[in-house]
Every structure is written in structure tokens, then in C-alpha cells.
């Protein structure tokens, strides 16, 4: 569910590789140093959170198979991914 929400499930999804699109759009940010810095900070945060959510979603898919795993661990990683 999380990977689908982030656009990682299909190359046809509008959000697929959204980070690359945001990088290309960076040239459209007004030439104001504050705006450029704010945009870069938002882009970095988006990439960080998307990668973290993707990782947590992946981990949750193997939660029950891991030692010490179980349905509660799967639920915990899914909730973290959200």
C-alpha cells in the first residue's frame, strides 16, 4: 500500500520518479536565494522521507519471516512507513 501510494509500484504512476521531476523543475524556482534554499530543503526532505517509507514498507513485507518477527512487527513497520 505504501509503495503504491508513493508511486513505486508502476512506471505508469504519475508519482513514479517524482524526485527526478522535482529536480528538473528546480530551474523554475524564482532567482531568489531564499526560495532556492527553501525548494532544495523541501526536495531533500521529500527524498529522505520517501526513501525511509519505502524501506520501512519493504522491511514490513518480510517482518513475519525474520527472527523475532510477527504480525505486530509488520504492523509497526507499516505504521512507521506511513
TIMI-2910 file (N, C-alpha, C, CB; in pm, 1 decimal, decimal comma, always signed):
<rs>
+----------+----------+----------+----------+----------+----------+----------+----------+----------+----------+----------+----------+------+
!      n_x !      n_y !      n_z !     ca_x !     ca_y !     ca_z !      c_x !      c_y !      c_z !     cb_x !     cb_y !     cb_z ! resn !
+----------+----------+----------+----------+----------+----------+----------+----------+----------+----------+----------+----------+------+
!    +83,7 !   -119,3 !     +0,0 !     +0,0 !     +0,0 !     +0,0 !    +87,2 !   +124,2 !     +0,0 !    -94,7 !     +0,6 !   +121,2 !  Unk !
!   +187,8 !   +127,6 !    +84,2 !   +274,1 !   +245,0 !    +95,8 !   +349,8 !   +267,8 !    -35,6 !   +373,4 !   +228,2 !   +213,7 !  Unk !
!   +405,6 !   +161,8 !    -91,2 !   +481,6 !   +176,5 !   -215,5 !   +391,1 !   +222,4 !   -330,0 !   +550,4 !    +43,8 !   -252,3 !  Unk !
!   +267,8 !   +175,8 !   -330,2 !   +172,9 !   +219,2 !   -432,9 !   +139,8 !   +367,2 !   -413,8 !    +43,5 !   +133,4 !   -427,9 !  Unk !
!   +120,1 !   +408,2 !   -290,0 !    +89,4 !   +548,4 !   -258,6 !   +201,9 !   +641,4 !   -303,5 !    +64,8 !   +565,2 !   -107,9 !  Unk !
!   +326,3 !   +596,4 !   -288,2 !   +442,1 !   +677,4 !   -327,0 !   +472,4 !   +671,5 !   -476,5 !   +563,5 !   +632,6 !   -249,9 !  Unk !
!   +401,7 !   +586,3 !   -549,5 !   +423,4 !   +576,1 !   -693,0 !   +533,8 !   +480,2 !   -732,3 !   +453,9 !   +709,7 !   -747,8 !  Unk !
!   +573,3 !   +391,9 !   -639,9 !   +682,4 !   +298,7 !   -668,0 !   +636,8 !   +167,5 !   -729,9 !   +756,8 !   +269,7 !   -542,3 !  Unk !
!   +507,1 !   +145,9 !   -740,4 !   +455,8 !    +18,1 !   -789,9 !   +452,1 !     +9,5 !   -942,0 !   +317,8 !     -5,5 !   -735,6 !  Unk !
!   +439,9 !   +122,5 !  -1009,5 !   +422,0 !   +119,4 !  -1154,3 !   +492,5 !   +237,4 !  -1219,8 !   +273,1 !   +120,2 !  -1190,2 !  Unk !
!   +554,7 !   +210,2 !  -1332,8 !   +618,4 !   +318,1 !  -1408,8 !   +513,2 !   +410,4 !  -1470,0 !   +709,1 !   +260,1 !  -1519,4 !  Unk !
!   +389,3 !   +365,7 !  -1474,4 !   +279,7 !   +445,5 !  -1529,3 !   +222,6 !   +543,3 !  -1426,4 !   +169,0 !   +354,0 !  -1580,2 !  Unk !
!   +259,2 !   +527,1 !  -1300,3 !   +207,1 !   +612,6 !  -1194,6 !   +262,1 !   +754,5 !  -1211,2 !   +243,5 !   +555,7 !  -1055,1 !  Unk !
!   +177,6 !   +856,8 !  -1194,9 !   +225,3 !   +995,7 !  -1207,8 !   +335,2 !  +1031,5 !  -1107,8 !   +109,4 !  +1091,3 !  -1190,3 !  Unk !
!   +339,6 !   +962,9 !   -994,5 !   +442,3 !   +992,4 !   -894,6 !   +570,6 !   +911,1 !   -912,3 !   +387,0 !   +967,9 !   -757,6 !  Unk !
!   +572,6 !   +820,3 !  -1012,0 !   +692,7 !   +740,1 !  -1033,4 !   +809,2 !   +833,8 !  -1063,3 !   +672,3 !   +637,6 !  -1149,4 !  Unk !
!   +915,5 !   +820,1 !   -987,0 !  +1036,8 !   +902,8 !  -1000,2 !  +1004,9 !  +1051,9 !   -982,9 !  +1103,2 !   +879,0 !  -1137,7 !  Unk !
!   +917,1 !  +1082,5 !   -888,0 !   +879,6 !  +1221,1 !   -860,2 !  +1001,8 !  +1304,0 !   -822,5 !   +775,3 !  +1227,0 !   -748,0 !  Unk !
!  +1098,9 !  +1241,5 !   -757,9 !  +1219,6 !  +1315,1 !   -720,1 !  +1292,3 !  +1369,7 !   -842,4 !  +1313,3 !  +1225,4 !   -639,6 !  Unk !
!  +1298,1 !  +1290,9 !   -949,4 !  +1364,8 !  +1336,8 !  -1072,1 !  +1288,5 !  +1453,8 !  -1133,8 !  +1376,7 !  +1221,1 !  -1174,3 !  Unk !
!  +1155,7 !  +1446,9 !  -1128,8 !  +1074,2 !  +1556,0 !  -1181,7 !  +1096,0 !  +1682,4 !  -1099,5 !   +924,9 !  +1517,3 !  -1182,3 !  Unk !
!  +1100,4 !  +1668,9 !   -968,6 !  +1122,2 !  +1784,7 !   -882,0 !  +1259,5 !  +1846,5 !   -906,0 !  +1107,7 !  +1744,6 !   -734,9 !  Unk !
!  +1357,9 !  +1764,7 !   -932,7 !  +1492,3 !  +1817,0 !   -963,3 !  +1489,8 !  +1895,5 !  -1094,2 !  +1596,0 !  +1701,3 !   -972,1 !  Unk !
!  +1421,0 !  +1840,5 !  -1196,4 !  +1411,3 !  +1912,2 !  -1324,1 !  +1335,8 !  +2044,3 !  -1309,2 !  +1342,0 !  +1824,4 !  -1428,8 !  Unk !
!  +1237,4 !  +2047,8 !  -1220,8 !  +1158,0 !  +2169,4 !  -1200,9 !  +1231,0 !  +2275,0 !  -1118,6 !  +1027,5 !  +2134,9 !  -1133,5 !  Unk !
!  +1342,4 !  +2239,3 !  -1062,2 !  +1417,0 !  +2333,2 !   -978,5 !  +1457,1 !  +2458,3 !  -1057,2 !  +1541,9 !  +2265,1 !   -920,9 !  Unk !
!  +1477,8 !  +2445,3 !  -1185,6 !  +1515,3 !  +2561,3 !  -1267,6 !  +1401,6 !  +2663,1 !  -1277,3 !  +1556,1 !  +2515,8 !  -1408,0 !  Unk !
!  +1280,6 !  +2624,6 !  -1242,5 !  +1164,6 !  +2714,7 !  -1248,1 !  +1145,3 !  +2794,6 !  -1119,6 !  +1039,2 !  +2635,3 !  -1276,9 !  Unk !
!  +1225,7 !  +2766,0 !  -1018,2 !  +1217,6 !  +2840,9 !   -892,9 !  +1271,6 !  +2981,1 !   -918,6 !  +1297,2 !  +2769,5 !   -777,7 !  Unk !
!  +1199,4 !  +3085,2 !   -871,9 !  +1247,9 !  +3222,4 !   -893,2 !  +1391,1 !  +3239,9 !   -841,9 !  +1154,9 !  +3323,1 !   -823,5 !  Unk !
!  +1462,8 !  +3331,3 !   -904,4 !  +1603,8 !  +3354,4 !   -870,1 !  +1619,3 !  +3431,9 !   -739,8 !  +1673,5 !  +3429,8 !   -982,7 !  Unk !
!  +1553,3 !  +3385,6 !   -639,7 !  +1564,0 !  +3442,3 !   -506,4 !  +1636,0 !  +3338,5 !   -421,1 !  +1422,3 !  +3480,1 !   -446,5 !  Unk !
!  +1749,1 !  +3373,9 !   -363,0 !  +1826,4 !  +3274,8 !   -285,4 !  +1744,5 !  +3205,1 !   -176,4 !  +1946,1 !  +3342,3 !   -221,6 !  Unk !
!  +1652,4 !  +3279,1 !   -113,4 !  +1569,9 !  +3218,0 !     -8,5 !  +1477,4 !  +3113,1 !    -67,8 !  +1487,9 !  +3325,1 !    +65,6 !  Unk !
!  +1416,8 !  +3144,3 !   -183,2 !  +1327,3 !  +3048,7 !   -247,9 !  +1402,8 !  +2924,8 !   -293,9 !  +1256,8 !  +3113,9 !   -366,3 !  Unk !
!  +1521,4 !  +2945,3 !   -349,4 !  +1602,1 !  +2832,7 !   -395,4 !  +1640,8 !  +2742,2 !   -278,9 !  +1727,8 !  +2882,8 !   -467,4 !  Unk !
!  +1677,8 !  +2803,0 !   -167,3 !  +1716,3 !  +2725,1 !    -48,8 !  +1595,8 !  +2649,6 !     +7,0 !  +1776,5 !  +2817,3 !    +60,0 !  Unk !
!  +1480,3 !  +2716,4 !    +10,5 !  +1358,8 !  +2650,7 !    +60,2 !  +1320,4 !  +2533,3 !    -28,5 !  +1242,7 !  +2750,9 !    +67,9 !  Unk !
!  +1331,3 !  +2551,9 !   -159,7 !  +1296,7 !  +2444,5 !   -253,5 !  +1391,7 !  +2325,9 !   -235,6 !  +1301,6 !  +2495,9 !   -399,8 !  Unk !
!  +1520,2 !  +2354,4 !   -225,7 !  +1618,5 !  +2247,2 !   -208,9 !  +1594,3 !  +2172,5 !    -78,6 !  +1761,5 !  +2303,7 !   -211,8 !  Unk !
!  +1561,8 !  +2245,5 !    +27,0 !  +1535,1 !  +2181,8 !   +155,8 !  +1410,7 !  +2092,3 !   +146,7 !  +1516,6 !  +2288,7 !   +266,1 !  Unk !
!  +1305,7 !  +2142,0 !    +80,3 !  +1183,4 !  +2061,8 !    +63,5 !  +1211,2 !  +1937,9 !    -21,5 !  +1071,3 !  +2146,6 !     -1,5 !  Unk !
!  +1290,7 !  +1953,7 !   -125,6 !  +1326,2 !  +1841,1 !   -211,8 !  +1404,7 !  +1736,7 !   -134,1 !  +1407,5 !  +1889,1 !   -332,7 !  Unk !
!  +1502,3 !  +1779,8 !    -58,0 !  +1582,3 !  +1686,9 !    +22,8 !  +1495,2 !  +1612,8 !   +123,7 !  +1694,5 !  +1762,2 !    +95,8 !  Unk !
!  +1403,8 !  +1684,5 !   +186,8 !  +1314,9 !  +1622,5 !   +284,9 !  +1221,2 !  +1522,1 !   +218,2 !  +1233,6 !  +1729,5 !   +358,4 !  Unk !
!  +1168,4 !  +1557,1 !   +100,9 !  +1081,5 !  +1464,9 !    +27,5 !  +1155,8 !  +1335,7 !     -4,6 !  +1029,9 !  +1530,4 !   -102,2 !  Unk !
!  +1275,7 !  +1347,5 !    -58,1 !  +1354,5 !  +1229,6 !    -95,2 !  +1385,4 !  +1145,9 !    +28,7 !  +1485,8 !  +1271,4 !   -165,9 !  Unk !
!  +1425,4 !  +1210,6 !   +136,6 !  +1457,7 !  +1138,5 !   +260,2 !  +1336,6 !  +1061,0 !   +312,6 !  +1507,8 !  +1236,6 !   +367,4 !  Unk !
!  +1221,6 !  +1126,6 !   +318,9 !  +1101,3 !  +1062,3 !   +372,9 !  +1050,1 !   +952,4 !   +279,3 !   +991,1 !  +1166,9 !   +396,2 !  Unk !
!  +1056,6 !   +975,9 !   +148,9 !  +1010,4 !   +874,7 !    +53,5 !  +1097,9 !   +749,7 !    +61,8 !  +1011,2 !   +931,2 !    -90,5 !  Unk !
!  +1229,5 !   +768,5 !    +70,2 !  +1319,9 !   +653,7 !    +81,1 !  +1299,7 !   +579,9 !   +213,1 !  +1465,8 !   +699,2 !    +68,3 !  Unk !
!  +1277,9 !   +653,7 !   +320,0 !  +1254,7 !   +591,7 !   +450,1 !  +1125,3 !   +511,0 !   +448,4 !  +1249,7 !   +698,6 !   +560,7 !  Unk !
!  +1018,9 !   +568,9 !   +394,5 !   +890,7 !   +498,3 !   +387,0 !   +902,3 !   +374,0 !   +299,6 !   +781,1 !   +591,2 !   +332,4 !  Unk !
!   +972,3 !   +385,2 !   +189,4 !   +992,4 !   +270,5 !   +100,8 !  +1068,0 !   +159,1 !   +173,9 !  +1069,3 !   +313,2 !    -26,5 !  Unk !
!  +1171,2 !   +195,7 !   +246,7 !  +1248,4 !    +97,2 !   +322,3 !  +1165,6 !    +29,7 !   +429,8 !  +1369,0 !   +162,7 !   +385,2 !  Unk !
!  +1086,3 !   +107,6 !   +502,4 !  +1001,6 !    +50,7 !   +607,0 !   +896,0 !    -41,7 !   +546,5 !   +934,1 !   +162,6 !   +688,6 !  Unk !
!   +840,4 !     -3,4 !   +433,0 !   +741,2 !    -88,7 !   +367,2 !   +804,8 !   -220,6 !   +324,0 !   +679,6 !    -16,4 !   +245,4 !  Unk !
!   +927,3 !   -213,8 !   +271,6 !   +997,0 !   -335,6 !   +231,1 !  +1024,4 !   -424,7 !   +351,7 !  +1128,5 !   -301,1 !   +159,6 !  Unk !
!  +1073,1 !   -365,2 !   +458,9 !  +1102,4 !   -441,6 !   +580,6 !   +976,1 !   -508,6 !   +632,7 !  +1163,0 !   -350,4 !   +689,2 !  Unk !
!   +864,2 !   -435,4 !   +628,5 !   +740,2 !   -492,9 !   +680,8 !   +695,7 !   -614,4 !   +599,8 !   +629,7 !   -387,7 !   +681,5 !  Unk !
!   +731,1 !   -617,4 !   +471,7 !   +690,1 !   -731,3 !   +389,5 !   +761,3 !   -859,3 !   +430,1 !   +716,7 !   -702,4 !   +243,1 !  Unk !
!   +873,3 !   -846,3 !   +502,6 !   +947,9 !   -963,9 !   +548,6 !   +939,4 !   -980,1 !   +699,9 !  +1094,2 !   -953,8 !   +505,8 !  Unk !
!   +857,5 !   -898,6 !   +765,4 !   +852,5 !   -896,5 !   +911,8 !   +825,4 !  -1030,6 !   +976,6 !   +749,2 !   -801,7 !   +955,6 !  Unk !
!   +731,2 !  -1105,9 !   +925,5 !   +696,8 !  -1233,6 !   +987,6 !   +803,1 !  -1340,2 !   +962,5 !   +562,7 !  -1282,1 !   +936,0 !  Unk !
!   +880,7 !  -1326,4 !   +857,1 !   +982,5 !  -1426,0 !   +824,5 !  +1110,0 !  -1406,6 !   +905,2 !  +1014,5 !  -1421,0 !   +676,8 !  Unk !
!  +1130,0 !  -1287,9 !   +959,0 !  +1251,5 !  -1258,7 !  +1034,3 !  +1242,6 !  -1313,9 !  +1176,1 !  +1277,0 !  -1108,0 !  +1037,9 !  Unk !
!  +1357,0 !  -1353,1 !  +1233,2 !  +1356,1 !  -1396,3 !  +1373,4 !  +1304,8 !  -1282,9 !  +1462,1 !  +1498,2 !  -1440,6 !  +1418,5 !  Unk !
!  +1216,2 !  -1314,9 !  +1551,1 !  +1158,5 !  -1213,2 !  +1638,3 !  +1047,9 !  -1134,4 !  +1570,7 !  +1265,7 !  -1119,1 !  +1685,3 !  Unk !
!  +1015,7 !  -1170,5 !  +1447,3 !   +911,4 !  -1100,3 !  +1373,6 !   +774,9 !  -1156,1 !  +1406,4 !   +936,4 !  -1108,8 !  +1224,4 !  Unk !
!   +677,7 !  -1094,1 !  +1354,6 !   +539,8 !  -1136,8 !  +1374,7 !   +446,4 !  -1029,7 !  +1321,7 !   +511,4 !  -1165,3 !  +1524,1 !  Unk !
!   +318,9 !  -1054,4 !  +1333,4 !   +220,7 !   -958,9 !  +1281,6 !   +235,5 !   -821,6 !  +1346,9 !    +79,0 !  -1011,9 !  +1303,8 !  Unk !
!   +271,8 !   -819,9 !  +1475,4 !   +289,0 !   -692,0 !  +1543,1 !   +406,7 !   -613,7 !  +1485,1 !   +309,3 !   -714,0 !  +1692,7 !  Unk !
!   +513,4 !   -682,3 !  +1446,0 !   +629,3 !   -614,8 !  +1384,7 !   +593,9 !   -562,3 !  +1245,9 !   +750,1 !   -711,2 !  +1375,6 !  Unk !
!   +517,5 !   -640,1 !  +1170,5 !   +472,6 !   -595,8 !  +1038,6 !   +390,0 !   -469,7 !  +1053,8 !   +391,0 !   -706,2 !   +967,2 !  Unk !
!   +296,3 !   -470,5 !  +1146,9 !   +211,1 !   -354,1 !  +1170,0 !   +293,6 !   -232,4 !  +1211,8 !   +106,1 !   -385,6 !  +1276,9 !  Unk !
!   +395,3 !   -253,9 !  +1294,7 !   +479,6 !   -143,4 !  +1339,6 !   +553,4 !    -79,6 !  +1221,9 !   +580,1 !   -192,3 !  +1444,9 !  Unk !
!   +612,0 !   -160,7 !  +1133,7 !   +686,4 !   -106,0 !  +1020,5 !   +593,5 !    -39,1 !   +918,3 !   +767,5 !   -216,6 !   +952,9 !  Unk !
!   +474,5 !    -94,3 !   +900,2 !   +378,0 !    -30,6 !   +810,5 !   +339,7 !   +106,3 !   +867,1 !   +251,4 !   -120,3 !   +791,6 !  Unk !
!   +315,7 !   +113,0 !   +997,0 !   +278,1 !   +240,3 !  +1058,7 !   +393,1 !   +340,8 !  +1047,4 !   +239,0 !   +219,3 !  +1207,1 !  Unk !
!   +514,4 !   +297,5 !  +1067,3 !   +630,3 !   +387,0 !  +1050,1 !   +641,8 !   +435,9 !   +907,3 !   +759,5 !   +316,1 !  +1090,7 !  Unk !
!   +612,2 !   +348,8 !   +813,4 !   +621,7 !   +387,1 !   +672,3 !   +521,2 !   +495,2 !   +635,5 !   +600,6 !   +265,6 !   +583,6 !  Unk !
!   +404,8 !   +492,2 !   +699,2 !   +302,2 !   +592,9 !   +672,0 !   +350,6 !   +727,5 !   +714,1 !   +171,7 !   +559,8 !   +742,7 !  Unk !
+----------+----------+----------+----------+----------+----------+----------+----------+----------+----------+----------+----------+------+
</rs>
